[in-house]
Amino acid sequence: MAATSKLVFILAVLLLVSGHRASAAANDDPAPYFLGKWELLPNNPGISAMHSVLLPNVDEMVIFDATVWQISRLPLPDYKRPCPMHQNKATNVTNIDCWCHSVFYNVNTLQVTPLKVITDTWCSSGGLDVNGNLISTGGFLGGSRTTRYLWGCPTCDWTEYPTALKDGRWYATQVLLADGSFLIFGGRDSFSYEYIPAERTENAYSIPFQFLRDTYDVYRRPGQDDFRLENNLYPFVYLVPDGNLYIFANNRSILLDPRANYVLREYPPLPGGARNYPSTSTSVLLPLKLYRDYYARVDAEVLICGGSVPEAFYFGEVEKRLVPALDDCARMVVTSPDPVWTTEKMPTPRVMSDGVLLPTGDVLLINGAELGSAGWKDADKPCFKPLLYKPSKPPGSRFTELAPSDIPRMYHSVANLLPDGRVFVGGSNDNDGYQEWAKFPTELRLEKFSPPYLAPELADRRTMILVDETEKAAPYGKWVGIKVKSAEMLNEFDLMVTMIAPPFVTHSISMNQRLIELAIIEIKNDVYPGVHEVVVAMPPSGNIAPPGYYMLSVVLKGIPSPSMWFQVK
């Protein structure tokens, strides 16, 4: 009996060790010497990409800037005329504007389709609804109370409601809730939040939000008016697994119950500087890992990287000196009963970077500058090298510097994950208008960046989802079988299945971006030659995955398949 028990114990240890080895192998770099590849796209859209979002199924990128300058480099075509009237920011004169300020950009064919926007979208917000349609909110002047709707079809164009919101929303953040509704927070001089009303209706009230007043910065100048710093615009807002909202502004954060409009807790301040516009850092909600146990606790951890000192905007605007950006990344498990920030150093300081969640669960930090803050000509020393951040590795080994671009992308840049695993990169305009002659010209060129998992030598090892043999939508909690083509047999230690919500990107904030690692229920190898089936459980509720479309990918030994569009509702 003793010998039998000893044998069982040894077998258990061997299985545990082999499991850990396989799991570790799945997290190793599959191509450690390939640091990514940049591709300059052969045509530009004629506008600078201040805002971007990828529409599901049609793979059309919606790109738009602002109407405030009454100029772009793409004329409004005849079939979109008559031309709208737009107010010029510099002259306050309203004139006919026959330039295009918004386009569909097909990420596969690279075709540009002009769109016609009437209200000013400058520094606006947005998100995708349950059906993958874009709902855009806010902007400048007459656009600040606007809701806009855009569907992804060849003949679609903007539908706009200029008085839908109660308060002006300029530099505001829009968040998708578990029931498919949207809340919008803040904006310049708007210390409040409100639900986005149903189409063709208007809000009668907004909800005061003291937290935004408490996080508002000014620079005291004896004998002069205070200088507006703010440092709490475009706050970071995340839906966490208990249905509440984690909200970070400046250097402070809270947990808000959006149903009771009640602050449940305040978190420890993040030391070191300011993190929101214009001392702009980047932030992501790290991957939410699900388990076979339907009722297992799901923790939420937030990552915030870079930023600047609180006074950086004043120094750049008034004193004309640019201070170094912050060089730290901070993490906190916001669902912990005793949350604390843990920080580590990046290889370089960064302000105005974009944080892109990759199918592997890693984070790509891309774009930005090493000096200054957001604002016109308030930054310098562009960050040409992206950083790959691996959150599952131990501190000190999480960062890898990747291949550099040769295009500076700082203020008003964007980055979006694409279904094929590449990253769409565009924008950059720190000029008050379109200026090709500036030190950092208004940037119209677009690029795609291939992360290390797209190394050429790994091409034969990528799995392929058989989309026609896989369900494309499912309710919460359902088990779904994903048919996968792979030359290798699959096992759960080398495999993960992830789904990523496509974000609305502007000003280094990716609204509603989230990654869920699905629980693997069963793996069926060789259901027919070379084809396997991975059975996964859909998320249990909208608190984990708000209803809508996700890019679903099967990741084998650190190499993701091309994604398929999958709808959860």
CORRAGI-V599267 format. One record per pair of residues at least 24 apart in sequence whose C-alpha atoms are under 10 Angstrom apart, sorted by sequence separation. I is the first residue (numbers start at 0). J is the second residue. If there is no record, write none. Layout:
BEGIN
I/J  I/J
END
This chain:
BEGIN
46/70  47/71  67/91  69/93  73/97  74/98  75/99  117/141  118/142  119/143  133/157  134/158  135/159  136/160  137/161  143/167  144/168  166/190  167/191  168/192  184/208  188/212  249/273  250/274  280/304  281/305  303/327  304/328  305/329  324/348  325/349  326/350  362/386  363/387  364/388  381/405  382/406  383/407  422/446  423/447  424/448  461/485  462/486  495/519  544/568  46/71  47/72  69/94  71/96  73/98  74/99  75/100  117/142  118/143  120/145  134/159  136/161  142/167  143/168  144/169  166/191  185/210  186/211  190/215  248/273  249/274  250/275  279/304  280/305  281/306  303/328  304/329  323/348  324/349  325/350  362/387  363/388  381/406  382/407  383/408  421/446  422/447  423/448  460/485  461/486  462/487  494/519  45/71  46/72  67/93  69/95  70/96  71/97  72/98  73/99  74/100  75/101  118/144  119/145  137/163  141/167  142/168  143/169  165/191  166/192  185/211  248/274  249/275  279/305  280/306  302/328  303/329  304/330  323/349  324/350  361/387  362/388  363/389  381/407  382/408  383/409  421/447  422/448  423/449  459/485  460/486  461/487  541/567  44/71  45/72  46/73  69/96  70/97  71/98  72/99  73/100  118/145  120/147  136/163  137/164  140/167  142/169  143/170  165/192  166/193  184/211  185/212  188/215  247/274  248/275  249/276  278/305  279/306  280/307  302/329  303/330  323/350  324/351  351/378  361/388  362/389  380/407  381/408  382/409  420/447  421/448  422/449  459/486  460/487  540/567  541/568  44/72  45/73  46/74  68/96  69/97  70/98  71/99  72/100  73/101  118/146  136/164  139/167  140/168  143/171  165/193  247/275  248/276  249/277  278/306  279/307  301/329  302/330  303/331  350/378  360/388  361/389  362/390  379/407  381/409  420/448  421/449  422/450  491/519  494/522  515/543  540/568  43/72  44/73  45/74  67/96  69/98  70/99  71/100  73/102  118/147  137/166  138/167  139/168  140/169  164/193  165/194  249/278  274/303  277/306  278/307  279/308  301/330  302/331  352/381  360/389  361/390  380/409  381/410  420/449  421/450  491/520  514/543  515/544  538/567  43/73  66/96  68/98  69/99  70/100  71/101  117/147  137/167  138/168  139/169  164/194  165/195  249/279  274/304  275/305  276/306  277/307  278/308  300/330  301/331  302/332  351/381  352/382  357/387  359/389  360/390  361/391  379/409  409/439  411/441  412/442  417/447  419/449  420/450  421/451  491/521  513/543  514/544  537/567  538/568  69/100  116/147  136/167  137/168  138/169  139/170  164/195  165/196  249/280  274/305  275/306  276/307  278/309  300/331  301/332  349/380  350/381  351/382  354/385  360/391  378/409  408/439  411/442  416/447  417/448  421/452  490/521  491/522  513/544  537/568  66/98  68/100  83/115  85/117  86/118  136/168  137/169  138/170  163/195  164/196  273/305  274/306  275/307  277/309  278/310  299/331  300/332  301/333  349/381  350/382  353/385  354/386  355/387  356/388  377/409  378/410  407/439  413/445  414/446  415/447  416/448  420/452  421/453  490/522  513/545  66/99  67/100  82/115  83/116  84/117  85/118  86/119  136/169  137/170  138/171  163/196  214/247  215/248  216/249  272/305  273/306  274/307  277/310  278/311  299/332  300/333  301/334  349/382  352/385  354/387  376/409  377/410  406/439  407/440  408/441  409/442  414/447  420/453  489/522  490/523  65/99  66/100  79/113  82/116  83/117  84/118  85/119  137/171  163/197  214/248  215/249  269/303  271/305  272/306  273/307  274/308  275/309  277/311  278/312  298/332  299/333  300/334  348/382  354/388  364/398  376/410  408/442  414/448  419/453  488/522  489/523  490/524  511/545  515/549  517/551  64/99  65/100  66/101  78/113  79/114  80/115  82/117  83/118  114/149  136/171  137/172  163/198  213/248  214/249  247/282  271/306  272/307  273/308  274/309  277/312  298/333  299/334  300/335  347/382  363/398  374/409  375/410  407/442  488/523  489/524  514/549  516/551  63/99  64/100  65/101  76/112  79/115  136/172  137/173  163/199  164/200  165/201  166/202  210/246  211/247  213/249  214/250  271/307  272/308  273/309  276/312  277/313  298/334  299/335  361/397  362/398  363/399  364/400  365/401  373/409  374/410  406/442  488/524  489/525  513/549  514/550  515/551  516/552  63/100  64/101  76/113  136/173  162/199  163/200  164/201  165/202  166/203  210/247  211/248  214/251  271/308  272/309  273/310  297/334  298/335  347/384  364/401  372/409  373/410  374/411  487/524  488/525  496/533  512/549  514/551  62/100  63/101  64/102  75/113  76/114  135/173  160/198  162/200  163/201  164/202  165/203  166/204  210/248  211/249  213/251  214/252  271/309  272/310  273/311  296/334  300/338  302/340  304/342  363/401  365/403  366/404  372/410  373/411  406/444  487/525  495/533  496/534  62/101  63/102  74/113  75/114  76/115  118/157  134/173  159/198  160/199  162/201  163/202  164/203  165/204  166/205  235/274  272/311  301/340  302/341  303/342  304/343  305/344  347/386  365/404  368/407  406/445  480/519  485/524  486/525  494/533  496/535  498/537  61/101  62/102  63/103  73/113  75/115  114/154  115/155  116/156  117/157  158/198  159/199  160/200  161/201  162/202  163/203  164/204  165/205  166/206  234/274  235/275  302/342  304/344  305/345  346/386  366/406  367/407  368/408  369/409  406/446  478/518  479/519  480/520  485/525  495/535  61/102  62/103  112/153  114/155  115/156  116/157  117/158  118/159  160/201  164/205  165/206  188/229  210/251  234/275  304/345  307/348  345/386  366/407  367/408  368/409  478/519  479/520  480/521  481/522  482/523  483/524  484/525  488/529  60/102  61/103  62/104  112/154  114/156  115/157  116/158  117/159  118/160  119/161  187/229  210/252  230/272  231/273  232/274  233/275  234/276  305/347  306/348  307/349  366/408  367/409  368/410  404/446  478/520  480/522  483/525  486/528  487/529  488/530  489/531  491/533  59/102  60/103  61/104  113/156  114/157  115/158  116/159  118/161  143/186  189/232  210/253  230/273  231/274  232/275  233/276  305/348  306/349  307/350  324/367  326/369  345/388  365/408  366/409  367/410  478/521  480/523  483/526  484/527  485/528  486/529  487/530  488/531  489/532  490/533  59/103  60/104  61/105  117/161  124/168  143/187  187/231  188/232  229/273  230/274  231/275  232/276  233/277  280/324  304/348  305/349  306/350  307/351  324/368  325/369  365/409  366/410  367/411  404/448  482/526  484/528  485/529  486/530  487/531  489/533  500/544  58/103  59/104  60/105  123/168  124/169  186/231  187/232  230/275  231/276  232/277  234/279  239/284  279/324  280/325  285/330  304/349  305/350  306/351  323/368  324/369  325/370  366/411  367/412  403/448  484/529  485/530  486/531  499/544  500/545  58/104  59/105  60/106  122/168  123/169  124/170  125/171  126/172  129/175  137/183  185/231  186/232  187/233  229/275  230/276  231/277  232/278  233/279  235/281  236/282  237/283  238/284  278/324  279/325  282/328  284/330  285/331  304/350  305/351  306/352  323/369  324/370  325/371  366/412  367/413  402/448  483/529  484/530  485/531  498/544  500/546  501/547  58/105  59/106  122/169  123/170  124/171  125/172  126/173  127/174  128/175  134/181  136/183  185/232  186/233  229/276  230/277  231/278  232/279  235/282  236/283  237/284  240/287  278/325  280/327  281/328  282/329  283/330  285/332  304/351  305/352  322/369  323/370  324/371  365/412  366/413  402/449  483/530  484/531  500/547  501/548  57/105  58/106  59/107  103/151  121/169  122/170  123/171  124/172  125/173  126/174  127/175  138/186  139/187  184/232  185/233  186/234  228/276  229/277  230/278  231/279  234/282  235/283  236/284  239/287  280/328  282/330  284/332  304/352  321/369  322/370  323/371  324/372  365/413  366/414  402/450  482/530  483/531  484/532  500/548  501/549  54/103  57/106  58/107  59/108  60/109  62/111  103/152  120/169  121/170  122/171  123/172  124/173  125/174  126/175  129/178  130/179  137/186  146/195  184/233  185/234  228/277  229/278  230/279  235/284  304/353  321/370  322/371  323/372  365/414  401/450  402/451  482/531  483/532  499/548  500/549  501/550  51/101  53/103  57/107  58/108  59/109  66/116  103/153  123/173  124/174  125/175  129/179  146/196  148/198  184/234  228/278  304/354  320/370  321/371  322/372  344/394  345/395  364/414  401/451  481/531  482/532  483/533  498/548  499/549  500/550  50/101  51/102  52/103  53/104  54/105  59/110  60/111  61/112  62/113  63/114  65/116  66/117  67/118  68/119  88/139  128/179  129/180  146/197  147/198  184/235  274/325  303/354  320/371  321/372  343/394  344/395  363/414  378/429  480/531  481/532  482/533  498/549  499/550  500/551  46/98  48/100  51/103  53/105  59/111  62/114  66/118  67/119  88/140  103/155  127/179  128/180  146/198  184/236  208/260  210/262  272/324  273/325  302/354  319/371  342/394  343/395  345/397  346/398  376/428  377/429  480/532  481/533  482/534  497/549  498/550  499/551  45/98  46/99  47/100  48/101  51/104  53/106  59/112  61/114  63/116  65/118  66/119  67/120  68/121  103/156  128/181  146/199  183/236  207/260  208/261  272/325  341/394  345/398  346/399  347/400  363/416  375/428  376/429  377/430  479/532  480/533  481/534  497/550  498/551  499/552  45/99  46/100  47/101  48/102  65/119  66/120  67/121  86/140  102/156  127/181  146/200  182/236  206/260  208/262  245/299  247/301  271/325  324/378  343/397  344/398  345/399  346/400  374/428  375/429  376/430  479/533  480/534  481/535  497/551  498/552  44/99  45/100  46/101  64/119  65/120  66/121  86/141  101/156  126/181  146/201  241/296  271/326  315/370  316/371  321/376  322/377  323/378  345/400  374/429  375/430  376/431  479/534  480/535  496/551  497/552  498/553  44/100  45/101  46/102  64/120  65/121  85/141  101/157  125/181  145/201  240/296  241/297  245/301  247/303  271/327  315/371  316/372  321/377  322/378  323/379  352/408  353/409  373/429  374/430  375/431  478/534  479/535  480/536  496/552  497/553  44/101  45/102  63/120  64/121  65/122  144/201  216/273  240/297  241/298  249/306  314/371  315/372  319/376  320/377  321/378  322/379  323/380  351/408  352/409  365/422  374/431  375/432  478/535  479/536  495/552  496/553  497/554  44/102  63/121  64/122  65/123  125/183  144/202  239/297  240/298  241/299  313/371  314/372  315/373  316/374  319/377  320/378  321/379  351/409  352/410  355/413  357/415  358/416  366/424  381/439  477/535  478/536  479/537  495/553  496/554  44/103  64/123  124/183  136/195  214/273  239/298  240/299  250/309  270/329  311/370  312/371  313/372  315/374  316/375  321/380  350/409  351/410  353/412  354/413  355/414  356/415  357/416  363/422  365/424  366/425  379/438  476/535  477/536  478/537  494/553  495/554  496/555  44/104  124/184  135/195  171/231  172/232  173/233  239/299  249/309  269/329  302/362  304/364  311/371  312/372  315/375  316/376  328/388  330/390  350/410  351/411  352/412  353/413  354/414  355/415  356/416  357/417  358/418  366/426  367/427  379/439  476/536  477/537  478/538  494/554  495/555  43/104  134/195  170/231  171/232  172/233  173/234  174/235  175/236  176/237  177/238  238/299  239/300  269/330  310/371  311/372  312/373  315/376  316/377  351/412  352/413  353/414  354/415  355/416  359/420  366/427  376/437  378/439  475/536  476/537  477/538  493/554  494/555  495/556  124/186  170/232  171/233  172/234  173/235  174/236  175/237  176/238  177/239  184/246  237/299  269/331  305/367  306/368  307/369  310/372  311/373  312/374  315/377  351/413  352/414  353/415  358/420  376/438  475/537  476/538  477/539  493/555  494/556  495/557  497/559  123/186  169/232  170/233  171/234  172/235  173/236  174/237  175/238  176/239  177/240  305/368  306/369  307/370  308/371  309/372  312/375  314/377  315/378  357/420  376/439  385/448  387/450  469/532  473/536  474/537  475/538  476/539  492/555  493/556  494/557  495/558  496/559  499/562  122/186  134/198  169/233  170/234  171/235  172/236  173/237  174/238  178/242  237/301  267/331  305/369  306/370  307/371  308/372  313/377  357/421  387/451  473/537  474/538  475/539  476/540  491/555  492/556  493/557  494/558  495/559  496/560  498/562  500/564  44/109  177/242  266/331  306/371  307/372  312/377  357/422  385/450  465/530  472/537  473/538  474/539  475/540  490/555  494/559  497/562  498/563  499/564  500/565  40/106  43/109  44/110  45/111  176/242  177/243  235/301  306/372  307/373  311/377  312/378  464/530  465/531  474/540  475/541  489/555  498/564  499/565  42/109  43/110  44/111  176/243  266/333  306/373  311/378  355/422  463/530  464/531  465/532  489/556  498/565  41/109  42/110  43/111  44/112  45/113  176/244  192/260  235/303  281/349  462/530  464/532  475/543  487/555  40/109  42/111  44/113  280/349  281/350  475/544  50/120  174/244  267/337  269/339  270/340  279/349  280/350  281/351  282/352  283/353  284/354  286/356  475/545  481/551  483/553  485/555  49/120  50/121  266/337  267/338  268/339  269/340  279/350  280/351  281/352  282/353  283/354  285/356  286/357  353/424  475/546  481/552  482/553  49/121  50/122  55/127  61/133  66/138  67/139  266/338  267/339  268/340  269/341  270/342  278/350  279/351  280/352  281/353  282/354  283/355  284/356  286/358  288/360  474/546  481/553  49/122  50/123  52/125  54/127  65/138  66/139  67/140  266/339  267/340  269/342  277/350  278/351  279/352  280/353  281/354  282/355  283/356  286/359  287/360  49/123  50/124  51/125  52/126  53/127  57/131  65/139  266/340  276/350  277/351  280/354  281/355  286/360  50/125  52/127  55/130  56/131  182/257  275/350  276/351  285/360  286/361  472/547  485/560  54/130  55/131  66/142  230/306  274/350  275/351  285/361  286/362  472/548  484/560  54/131  55/132  65/142  79/156  230/307  274/351  285/362  471/548  472/549  483/560  53/131  54/132  230/308  54/133  230/309  254/333  283/362  426/505  427/506  53/133  229/309  230/310  253/333  254/334  282/362  471/551  52/133  176/257  228/309  229/310  230/311  252/333  418/499  228/310  230/312  282/364  227/310  228/311  229/312  281/364  365/448  416/499  418/501  226/310  228/312  281/365  416/500  417/501  227/312  228/313  416/501  226/312  227/313  281/367  415/501  416/502  226/313  280/367  363/450  415/502  464/551  61/149  245/333  279/367  302/390  414/502  415/503  464/552  245/334  414/503  415/504  463/552  464/553  61/151  413/503  414/504  462/552  463/553  477/567  60/151  218/309  226/317  413/504  414/505  462/553  463/554  476/567  59/151  217/309  218/310  279/371  280/372  412/504  413/505  461/553  462/554  471/563  472/564  473/565  474/566  475/567  58/151  59/152  216/309  217/310  241/334  278/371  279/372  280/373  357/450  359/452  411/504  412/505  413/506  414/507  461/554  462/555  471/564  472/565  473/566  474/567  475/568  57/151  59/153  216/310  218/312  239/333  240/334  277/371  278/372  279/373  358/452  411/505  412/506  413/507  414/508  415/509  461/555  469/563  471/565  472/566  473/567  474/568  54/149  56/151  57/152  218/313  239/334  277/372  278/373  357/452  410/505  411/506  412/507  413/508  414/509  460/555  461/556  470/565  471/566  472/567  473/568  54/150  55/151  57/153  217/313  276/372  277/373  278/374  410/506  411/507  413/509  460/556  461/557  462/558  463/559  464/560  466/562  469/565  470/566  471/567  472/568  54/151  276/373  277/374  409/506  410/507  415/512  461/558  462/559  463/560  464/561  466/563  53/151  275/373  276/374  409/507  460/558  461/559  462/560  463/561  464/562  465/563  466/564  460/559  461/560  462/561  463/562  464/563  466/565  277/377  458/558  460/560  461/561  463/563  457/558  458/560  286/390  452/556  454/558  285/390  452/557  453/558  170/276  451/557  452/558  453/559  451/558  452/559  453/560  452/560  124/233  123/233  122/233  420/550  279/410  418/549  419/550  418/550  420/552  277/410  373/506  417/550  418/551  419/552  373/507  416/550  418/552  360/495  359/495  358/495  359/496  360/497  358/496  359/497  360/498  420/558  358/497  360/499  420/559  357/497  358/498  367/507  419/559  420/560  421/561  357/498  358/499  366/507  419/560  420/561  357/499  365/507  418/560  419/561  420/562  356/499  418/561  419/562  356/500  417/561  418/562  419/563  356/501  417/562  418/563  355/501  356/502  418/564  355/502  355/504  354/504  353/504  353/505  353/506  354/507  355/508  356/509  352/506  353/507  354/508  355/509  360/514  351/506  352/507  353/508  354/509  359/514  360/515  351/507  352/508  353/509  356/512  358/514  360/516  350/507  351/508  355/512  356/513  357/514  358/515  359/516  354/512  355/513  356/514  358/516  293/476  358/550  358/551  359/552  358/552  359/553  360/554  358/553  359/554  358/554  359/555  359/556  360/557  359/557  358/557  359/558  358/558  359/559  358/559  357/559  358/560  358/561  358/562  288/497  287/497  286/497  286/498  286/499  281/506  282/507  283/508  293/518  280/506  281/507  282/508  283/509  287/513  288/514  289/515  290/516  291/517  292/518  279/506  280/507  281/508  282/509  283/510  284/511  285/512  286/513  287/514  288/515  289/516  290/517  291/518  279/507  280/508  281/509  282/510  283/511  284/512  285/513  286/514  287/515  288/516  289/517  290/518  291/519  277/506  279/508  283/512  284/513  285/514  286/515  287/516  288/517  289/518  290/519  291/520  276/506  283/513  284/514  285/515  286/516  287/517  288/518  289/519  290/520  275/506  276/507  283/514  275/507  276/508  275/508  293/536  291/535  299/543  291/536  293/538  294/539  290/536  293/539  297/543  289/536  289/537  290/538  289/538  288/538  289/539  289/543  288/543  287/543  287/544  233/505  236/508  233/506  235/508  237/510  238/511  233/507  234/508  235/509  236/510  237/511  233/508  235/510  236/511  237/512  238/513  234/510  235/511  237/513  233/510  122/411  242/540  241/540  242/541  243/542  240/540  241/541  242/542  240/541  241/542  242/543  240/542  241/543  238/541  239/542  240/543  242/545  238/542  239/543  240/544  238/543  239/544  238/544  238/545  107/417  106/417  106/418  107/419  106/423  173/503  172/503  26/359  25/359  26/360  170/505  175/510  176/511  170/506  172/508  174/510  175/511  172/509  173/510  174/511  175/512  172/510  173/511  174/512  172/511  106/447  89/431  88/431  89/432  88/432  64/411  35/385  34/385  62/413  34/386  34/387  60/415  60/417  58/417  58/418  49/410  50/411  51/412  52/413  71/432  72/433  49/411  50/412  51/413  52/414  53/415  56/418  64/426  70/432  71/433  178/540  179/541  26/389  48/411  49/412  50/413  51/414  52/415  53/416  55/418  60/423  62/425  63/426  68/431  69/432  70/433  177/540  178/541  47/411  48/412  49/413  50/414  51/415  52/416  53/417  62/426  64/428  67/431  68/432  69/433  177/541  178/542  26/391  27/392  34/399  35/400  36/401  37/402  39/404  47/412  48/413  53/418  67/432  68/433  176/541  177/542  180/545  26/392  34/400  35/401  36/402  37/403  38/404  47/413  48/414  175/541  176/542  177/543  179/545  180/546  34/401  35/402  36/403  37/404  39/406  65/432  176/543  177/544  178/545  179/546  31/399  33/401  34/402  35/403  36/404  37/405  135/503  176/544  177/545  178/546  179/547  23/392  33/402  34/403  134/503  175/544  176/545  177/546  53/423  131/501  133/503  175/545  176/546  72/443  175/546  51/423  71/443  175/547  51/424  127/500  51/425  127/501  50/425  51/426  126/501  127/502  48/424  49/425  50/426  126/502  127/503  48/425  49/426  125/502  126/503  47/425  48/426  49/427  125/503  126/504  47/426  48/427  49/428  124/503  125/504  46/426  47/427  48/428  124/504  125/505  47/428  124/505  43/425  123/505  124/506  38/421  40/423  122/505  123/506  126/509  127/510  37/421  122/506  124/508  125/509  126/510  127/511  36/421  37/422  38/423  39/424  124/509  125/510  126/511  35/421  38/424  47/433  124/510  125/511  126/512  37/424  46/433  179/568  178/568  177/568  48/441  47/441  48/442  46/441  47/442  48/443  46/442  47/443  48/444  45/442  46/443  47/444  48/445  45/443  46/444  47/445  43/442  44/443  45/444  43/443  44/444  42/443  43/444  44/445  42/444  43/445  41/444  42/445  43/446  40/444  41/445  42/446  39/444  40/445  41/446  39/445  40/446  38/445  39/446  40/447  38/446  39/447  37/446  38/447  39/448  37/447  38/448  36/447  37/448  38/449  36/448  37/449  35/448  36/449  37/450  35/449  36/450  34/449  35/450  36/451  131/546  132/547  34/450  35/451  129/545  130/546  131/547  132/548  33/450  34/451  35/452  36/453  128/545  129/546  130/547  131/548  33/451  34/452  35/453  36/454  128/546  129/547  130/548  131/549  32/451  33/452  34/453  35/454  127/546  128/547  129/548  31/451  33/453  34/454  127/547  128/548  30/451  31/452  33/454  127/548  29/451  30/452  32/454  33/455  28/451  29/452  30/453  31/454  33/456  28/452  29/453  30/454  29/454  30/455  30/456  29/456  30/457  29/457  131/566  130/566  129/566  130/567  129/567  130/568  129/568  64/505  61/503  62/504  63/505  55/500  55/501  53/500  54/501  53/501  54/502  52/501  53/502  54/503  52/502  53/503  51/502  52/503  53/504  51/503  52/504  50/503  51/504  52/505  50/504  51/505  49/504  50/505  48/504  49/505  50/506  48/505  49/506  50/507  52/509  51/509  52/510  25/491  26/492  25/492  26/493  24/492  25/493  26/494  21/490  22/491  23/492  24/493  25/494  21/491  22/492  23/493  25/495  21/492  22/493  20/492  21/493  22/494  18/491  19/492  20/493  21/494  18/492  17/492  18/493  55/547  56/548  55/548  54/548  55/549  56/550  55/550  58/564  56/563  57/564  55/563  56/564  55/564  56/565  55/565  55/566  29/556  30/557  28/556  29/557  30/558  25/554  26/555  27/556  28/557  29/558  25/555  26/556  27/557  28/558  25/556  26/557  24/556  25/557  26/558  23/556  24/557  25/558  22/556  21/556
END
